[in-house]
Amino acid sequence: RRDAELGIFRLKADGPLAPDLVGEAHAVLSVTSPPAPIGGTIASGTTRRFFDLEATPIDEEDVRGVFEVDRLAATWQPPGTRLVVGRQAITWGVSFFWPVLDLFAPFAPERIDREYKPGVDAVRLTKALGRLSEVDVVAAGQGKNLAGNGSVGALTRISLGAVDVGAMAGSF
């Protein structure tokens, strides 16, 4: 019997690119021993993405190192609107085992490392409807074929004083 060992190294950069425009990039190196099968392990499983921004610089008998660009997005944010294009984290709901609202890049139920939400290749538009109300529309590529693996969804959150109401619709 041999325990699994995992090391994850992250390099994050973000900052203004122009007025109302912010860029974000995160590079991740995951090292596992014994090597994880292609597609990840319970500790470091990945999500399906449209663009392949991953490389395996270390692939030995007893260790594997995978380098990936986990975030690469630009955000345009004029007053009342936010448009994000690129690889980004999208969280519509929080749950530990069955994330029923987190449809774009959910954590696998058996995944150990849940401190860092995986990015998904998407276009996301959020429009404020009031102080605590908004509409969030997302189109994401969750595989190599948009026709078979593309997702589109909209989530509306409306605050009615002491009550919050939400509705979600889409094709996943």
C-alpha positions, -999 to 999 in steps of 0.1 A, spaced: 0 0 0 13 35 -9 -3 68 1 -8 94 -26 12 126 -24 0 158 -40 17 192 -45 -1 221 -61 18 253 -70 -2 284 -82 10 316 -98 -18 343 -100 -17 376 -118 -44 401 -123 -47 438 -129 -61 466 -150 -56 465 -188 -76 496 -196 -104 517 -180 -132 493 -170 -111 463 -182 -93 439 -159 -72 408 -169 -67 376 -149 -43 347 -154 -35 317 -131 -9 291 -139 -10 258 -119 15 230 -116 2 198 -100 26 171 -90 13 137 -79 30 105 -68 22 78 -77 12 93 -111 -25 101 -116 -42 85 -145 -50 108 -174 -80 129 -163 -69 133 -127 -73 117 -94 -96 121 -64 -72 147 -52 -67 167 -84 -94 158 -109 -100 184 -136 -130 197 -155 -136 193 -192 -127 224 -212 -129 237 -248 -93 249 -251 -64 227 -243 -41 248 -222 -24 219 -204 10 202 -207 27 173 -189 64 183 -183 70 155 -158 58 120 -167 79 94 -149 71 60 -135 67 73 -99 56 110 -104 36 131 -129 36 169 -132 8 187 -150 11 223 -159 -21 242 -169 -35 277 -174 -65 276 -151 -76 312 -155 -71 334 -185 -99 360 -188 -107 396 -194 -134 414 -175 -152 445 -188 -171 462 -160 -189 494 -167 -215 505 -141 -243 479 -137 -228 453 -161 -200 428 -161 -188 408 -191 -161 381 -186 -146 363 -216 -122 334 -212 -113 307 -187 -130 317 -154 -145 302 -123 -183 300 -123 -202 292 -91 -240 292 -91 -244 271 -60 -225 257 -31 -228 221 -20 -204 195 -8 -215 163 -24 -241 170 -51 -238 206 -64 -271 207 -82 -268 244 -91 -231 243 -99 -235 230 -135 -205 245 -154 -175 232 -135 -186 213 -103 -162 196 -80 -163 159 -83 -179 145 -51 -147 125 -42 -123 154 -49 -101 163 -19 -87 197 -30 -117 220 -29 -100 253 -21 -96 264 -57 -125 263 -81 -115 251 -116 -120 274 -145 -142 268 -175 -140 283 -209 -170 307 -211 -186 340 -219 -205 354 -190 -227 385 -189 -241 397 -155 -265 426 -155 -277 443 -123 -315 447 -120 -313 466 -87 -293 468 -55 -295 431 -47 -310 417 -80 -292 405 -111 -294 383 -143 -264 361 -150 -261 345 -185 -233 320 -193 -223 302 -225 -195 276 -219 -176 250 -238 -173 219 -217 -156 196 -241 -140 197 -276 -173 200 -295 -196 229 -288 -226 212 -304 -223 182 -281 -206 197 -251 -217 233 -250 -238 247 -222 -259 278 -220 -277 290 -189 -293 320 -172 -298 326 -135 -320 354 -122 -318 365 -86 -344 390 -73 -345 405 -38 -380 413 -25 -370 428 8 -368 399 33 -372 373 6 -349 364 -23 -362 346 -53 -342 329 -80 -349 311 -113 -325 292 -136 -330 278 -171 -306 264 -196 -292 236 -217 -264 216 -200 
